């Protein structure tokens, strides 16, 4: 039960950020962050492409296929994106540099869900 709940929670985070914030551009600061990091020329298109990638991650999480690889990819992406944002666009983040704390907590949830030793041992 807890495993399914965490799967849905993780999926919803990727889906909301990908679809609502980036593909549908309902949160303009996402485009501003992409513009700051990658340049303004194609920020809208690049933001939508990143969103499509995040939707793909949601599908991968939900599928359960190669869950350990998926978890590792999520953790690397989350930490990479949040590090770039904290260094290059902290003023555009919802909670400023405190976003890093939420990123680490989310990575902890992903680790607990997919990578912790007891889970891998089938307990």
C-alpha positions, 0 to 999 in steps of 0.5 A: 500500500505504501509503495503504491502511494509513493509511486503515485506521489512521485508520478504526480510531482513529475506530471504536475511539473512537466505538464502544468508548469512547463508544457502548458506554461501555467507557471511563467517562472519556469520559462524565466529560469530556462531563459536565464540558464539556457538563454532567452531565444528559445526558452519557451520551446526548451521549457516545453521540451523539458516538460515533455521529458518530465512527463516521460519520467512520470510514465517511467515511474508509473510503469515500474520498469527498471525501477532502480535505474529510474530512481537513479535517473530521477535523483541525478536529474533533480540534484542537477537541475536544482544545483543549476537553478540555485547557482544561476537563478536563485531569485526566480525559485519559489523558495529561493535557495530553500528549494534545495532542501525540498529537492533533497527531501524528494530525493530521499522519498525516491530513495526510500521508495526504490533504492533502500536495501530492505526494499531490494531484499524483498522485505 
